[in-house]
Amino acid sequence: MNLELQRELFDRGADIVRFLDISELPEKQTQGFNKAILFCMVLSKQFVRDMRNNKKTDHDEFIEKEQKSDELADWLANYIQQKGYHAYSQSEKNNEKTGNYNSETRSSNLPHKTIARIAGLGFIGKNNLLVTEDYGCAFSMCTVLTDAPIITEKHMVIPSKCGVCNICKDICPSNAIKGNEWSIPGNREDI
C-alpha cells in the first residue's frame, strides 16, 4: 500500500512523502490513530528569491501550495476510506470543522511540524518553523492520520541546529521571535 499511496501523492504534486508511527504521541493529539502520512510540496527557487528580494508577484505560491496540500490531504483521506480503512485529513478546513484547530492560537492538536520532526525531515528553529537541510523552510506540508496497513519508517529526530544564532530574532520586523529553542511539548507562545 505504501508504494500505491506514494505514487498517487507524487502524481498529484507531492515532493516528499513519509509514513510514520505516531502511537507514542498522546491520544488527544492522534485521535486514536497510530499512523500518519506526511507529505510536502516544495516552493520554487524563483519564488523564494522573489520573497527574499521583496519582489511583488502576481500570485502567492506559498498560499497556492498550502491550499493544494490541504486539498491533497482531503483527497488522500477519502481515497484510504474508500479502501475500507479509517483516515483523518489534517487539512485546515477539516481541522476547523472537527474542532481540532484553535483559531485564537492558530494551532492544531497535532501540528504537521511535530509529525515532520518525527519523520526526521528537520528541526524546529527559533522561528517556530521546520527547517530542513535541503529546502530550509520553503515548503508546504500536510498530514493524514490513518489505521491503514502501511509500513511505517523510523527516523532519527534531528536536534536544533540554531545554537547561538539569532538572525531570525534580530531581523523580525515585529519582534515576535523571542529566540528560544523549541522543546517538547513545544508551546508556540514560548518561541
C-alpha positions as CSV (number, residue, x, y, z in Angstrom):
1,M,0.0,0.0,0.0
2,N,2.9,2.4,0.7
3,L,4.0,2.3,-3.0
4,E,0.5,2.9,-4.2
5,L,-0.1,5.9,-1.9
6,Q,3.3,7.3,-2.6
7,R,2.8,7.1,-6.3
8,E,-0.6,8.8,-6.0
9,L,0.8,11.6,-3.9
10,F,3.8,12.2,-6.2
11,D,1.5,12.2,-9.2
12,R,-0.6,14.9,-7.5
13,G,2.3,17.2,-6.7
14,A,4.0,16.0,-3.5
15,D,7.7,16.2,-3.4
16,I,8.3,14.3,-0.1
17,V,6.3,11.5,1.4
18,R,6.8,9.8,4.8
19,F,4.9,7.0,6.6
20,L,5.1,7.2,10.4
21,D,4.2,5.5,13.6
22,I,2.6,8.1,15.9
23,S,1.4,5.6,18.5
24,E,3.7,7.1,21.2
25,L,2.0,10.5,21.0
26,P,-0.9,11.4,23.3
27,E,-4.3,10.1,22.1
28,K,-5.6,13.7,22.4
29,Q,-3.3,14.5,19.5
30,T,-3.6,11.3,17.5
31,Q,-7.4,10.9,17.9
32,G,-6.7,7.2,18.4
33,F,-4.9,6.7,15.1
34,N,-1.5,5.0,15.2
35,K,0.0,6.0,11.8
36,A,0.4,9.2,9.8
37,I,1.2,10.0,6.2
38,L,3.1,13.3,5.8
39,F,3.7,14.9,2.5
40,C,5.4,18.1,1.4
41,M,5.3,20.4,-1.6
42,V,8.4,22.4,-2.2
43,L,8.3,26.0,-3.2
44,S,10.2,27.1,-6.3
45,K,13.6,28.7,-6.0
46,Q,12.3,31.6,-8.0
47,F,9.5,32.3,-5.5
48,V,12.0,32.1,-2.6
49,R,14.3,34.5,-4.4
50,D,11.4,36.9,-5.1
51,M,10.4,36.8,-1.5
52,R,13.9,37.4,-0.3
53,N,14.2,40.4,-2.6
54,N,10.7,41.7,-1.7
55,K,9.7,41.4,-5.3
56,K,6.0,41.7,-5.9
57,T,4.5,38.8,-7.8
58,D,1.1,38.1,-9.4
59,H,0.4,35.2,-7.1
60,D,1.5,33.8,-3.8
61,E,2.9,30.4,-4.5
62,F,3.0,29.6,-0.7
63,I,-0.7,30.1,-0.4
64,E,-1.3,28.1,-3.6
65,K,0.8,25.2,-2.2
66,E,-0.9,25.4,1.2
67,Q,-4.3,25.1,-0.5
68,K,-3.2,22.3,-2.7
69,S,-1.7,20.4,0.2
70,D,-4.9,20.7,2.1
71,E,-6.9,19.5,-0.9
72,L,-4.5,16.6,-1.4
73,A,-4.9,15.6,2.3
74,D,-8.7,15.6,1.9
75,W,-8.4,13.5,-1.2
76,L,-6.0,11.1,0.4
77,A,-8.2,10.5,3.4
78,N,-11.1,9.9,1.2
79,Y,-9.0,7.5,-1.0
80,I,-8.0,5.5,2.1
81,Q,-11.5,5.4,3.4
82,Q,-12.8,4.1,0.0
83,K,-10.3,1.2,0.5
84,G,-12.1,0.3,3.8
85,Y,-9.8,1.9,6.4
86,H,-10.2,4.9,8.6
87,A,-8.4,8.1,7.8
88,Y,-8.5,11.7,9.0
89,S,-7.2,14.6,6.9
90,Q,-5.5,17.3,8.9
91,S,-6.4,20.0,6.4
92,E,-7.2,23.4,7.8
93,K,-10.8,23.0,6.7
94,N,-11.2,19.6,8.3
95,N,-9.5,20.5,11.5
96,E,-11.7,23.6,11.9
97,K,-14.8,21.5,11.0
98,T,-14.0,18.9,13.6
99,G,-12.9,21.3,16.4
100,N,-9.2,20.3,16.1
101,Y,-8.0,23.8,15.4
102,N,-7.8,26.7,17.8
103,S,-8.2,29.9,15.8
104,E,-7.0,32.1,18.7
105,T,-3.7,30.4,19.0
106,R,-3.7,29.4,15.3
107,S,-2.7,25.9,16.2
108,S,-4.0,22.3,15.8
109,N,-3.9,19.5,18.3
110,L,-1.2,17.7,16.2
111,P,0.9,20.2,14.2
112,H,2.3,19.0,10.9
113,K,5.8,20.1,12.1
114,T,5.6,17.7,15.0
115,I,5.0,14.8,12.6
116,A,7.7,16.2,10.3
117,R,10.1,16.2,13.2
118,I,9.3,12.6,14.0
119,A,9.8,11.9,10.3
120,G,13.4,13.2,10.6
121,L,12.8,15.9,8.0
122,G,14.4,18.7,10.0
123,F,14.4,20.6,13.2
124,I,12.1,23.3,14.6
125,G,14.1,26.6,14.6
126,K,13.8,29.6,16.9
127,N,11.4,31.0,14.3
128,N,9.0,28.1,15.1
129,L,9.3,26.8,11.5
130,L,10.5,23.4,10.5
131,V,14.0,23.8,8.9
132,T,15.2,21.1,6.5
133,E,18.7,20.6,5.2
134,D,17.5,20.5,1.6
135,Y,14.8,23.2,1.5
136,G,15.1,25.3,4.6
137,C,11.5,26.4,5.4
138,A,10.5,26.7,1.7
139,F,7.7,24.1,1.5
140,S,4.1,23.4,2.5
141,M,3.1,20.2,4.3
142,C,0.0,18.3,5.4
143,T,-0.7,15.0,7.1
144,V,-3.3,12.3,7.1
145,L,-3.8,10.1,10.2
146,T,-4.9,6.5,9.5
147,D,-5.2,2.9,10.5
148,A,-4.4,1.6,7.0
149,P,-1.9,-1.2,6.8
150,I,1.0,0.9,5.8
151,I,4.6,0.1,6.7
152,T,6.0,2.9,8.9
153,E,9.5,4.2,8.8
154,K,11.6,5.0,11.9
155,H,13.8,8.2,11.6
156,M,16.2,9.9,13.9
157,V,14.9,13.2,15.4
158,I,17.2,16.0,14.3
159,P,18.2,18.3,17.2
160,S,18.0,22.0,16.7
161,K,21.0,23.5,14.8
162,C,20.2,27.1,15.8
163,G,22.7,27.2,18.6
164,V,23.6,30.8,19.4
165,C,22.3,32.1,16.1
166,N,19.6,34.7,16.5
167,I,19.3,36.0,12.9
168,C,15.6,35.3,12.7
169,K,15.0,37.1,16.0
170,D,17.2,40.0,15.1
171,I,15.6,40.7,11.7
172,C,12.0,40.1,12.7
173,P,10.2,43.4,12.0
174,S,7.6,42.9,14.6
175,N,9.9,41.5,17.3
176,A,7.7,38.5,17.6
177,I,10.5,35.9,17.8
178,K,11.9,35.5,21.3
179,G,15.0,33.5,20.4
180,N,14.0,30.4,22.5
181,E,14.7,26.9,21.4
182,W,11.7,24.6,20.6
183,S,11.1,21.8,23.1
184,I,8.5,19.1,23.6
185,P,5.6,19.7,24.1
186,G,6.5,22.9,22.2
187,N,4.4,25.8,23.1
188,R,4.1,28.3,20.2
189,E,4.0,31.3,22.6
190,D,7.3,30.4,24.2
191,I,9.0,30.7,20.8
